[in-house]
Amino acid sequence: YRYLGGHIGQGKDDFVKEKVLEWVESVRRFLPMVRRNPQAVHTGISRSLQHEWAYLQRVIEVDPEKYAILDDIIQAELIPALFDADEIPAEFDKLFTLPV
């Protein structure tokens, strides 16, 4: 059952998977806008989507691997697009994942 943005009972893995796929799609919708408006894209993700992710991770305990696809698209597509680079060095990964 859904409860205050969270989930109670069986099926929480499916619920989290559904939410993660929605967020992946949302990140993909932002990608075409990055070249012209990188600040707006960063603001949209950091002020909206990121708070949704953090909230769900606080209220529903699941394996962190459930969020791997979201992390992958952010690392492979969003961050390089924000910095107008083909690839971001691996040592910057930790810097970009520091808490806000």
C-alpha positions in Angstrom: 0.0 0.0 0.0 1.2 3.5 -0.7 1.4 5.7 2.3 2.6 9.4 2.4 4.8 8.9 -0.6 6.2 5.7 0.9 5.1 2.1 0.8 3.8 -0.3 3.4 3.6 -4.1 3.0 4.6 -6.4 0.2 5.7 -5.1 -3.2 8.1 -2.4 -2.0 10.8 -3.5 -4.4 8.3 -3.2 -7.3 7.2 0.2 -6.0 10.9 1.4 -5.8 11.7 0.0 -9.3 8.7 1.9 -10.7 9.8 5.2 -9.1 13.4 4.8 -10.2 12.3 4.2 -13.8 10.1 7.3 -13.6 13.1 9.3 -12.4 15.4 7.9 -15.1 12.8 9.0 -17.7 12.7 12.4 -16.1 16.5 12.7 -16.3 16.3 11.7 -19.9 13.8 14.5 -20.6 16.2 17.0 -19.2 19.1 15.9 -21.4 18.1 17.8 -24.6 17.9 21.0 -22.6 21.4 20.8 -21.1 23.3 22.5 -23.9 21.2 25.6 -23.9 20.3 25.8 -20.2 22.7 23.8 -18.0 21.9 25.9 -14.9 18.2 25.4 -15.3 18.6 21.6 -15.7 20.9 21.4 -12.6 18.4 23.4 -10.6 15.5 21.3 -11.7 17.2 18.1 -10.8 18.8 19.3 -7.5 15.7 21.1 -6.3 13.1 18.6 -7.2 14.1 15.1 -8.3 17.0 14.8 -5.9 14.7 15.5 -3.0 12.3 12.9 -4.1 15.1 10.3 -4.3 16.4 11.2 -0.9 13.0 11.0 0.7 12.2 7.6 -0.8 15.6 6.3 0.3 14.8 7.5 3.9 11.3 6.0 4.1 11.8 2.7 2.3 14.7 0.4 3.0 15.8 -1.5 -0.1 19.0 -2.7 -1.6 21.0 0.3 -2.9 21.4 -1.6 -6.2 17.8 -0.8 -7.0 19.0 2.8 -7.7 21.9 1.7 -9.9 20.2 2.5 -13.2 19.5 6.0 -12.0 23.1 6.4 -10.8 24.3 5.1 -14.2 22.4 7.6 -16.3 23.5 10.5 -14.0 27.2 9.4 -14.2 27.2 8.4 -17.9 25.0 11.1 -19.5 23.8 13.9 -17.2 27.1 15.0 -15.6 29.1 14.9 -18.8 26.4 16.9 -20.5 26.3 19.5 -17.7 30.1 20.0 -18.1 30.0 19.8 -21.9 32.5 16.9 -21.9 32.5 13.5 -23.5 33.7 11.9 -20.3 34.3 12.9 -16.7 37.4 11.6 -14.9 36.6 8.9 -12.3 38.2 10.9 -9.4 35.4 13.5 -9.8 32.7 10.9 -9.1 33.1 11.2 -5.4 33.0 15.0 -5.6 29.7 15.0 -7.5 28.1 12.6 -5.0 28.8 14.5 -1.9 25.7 15.4 0.1 24.0 18.7 -0.6 
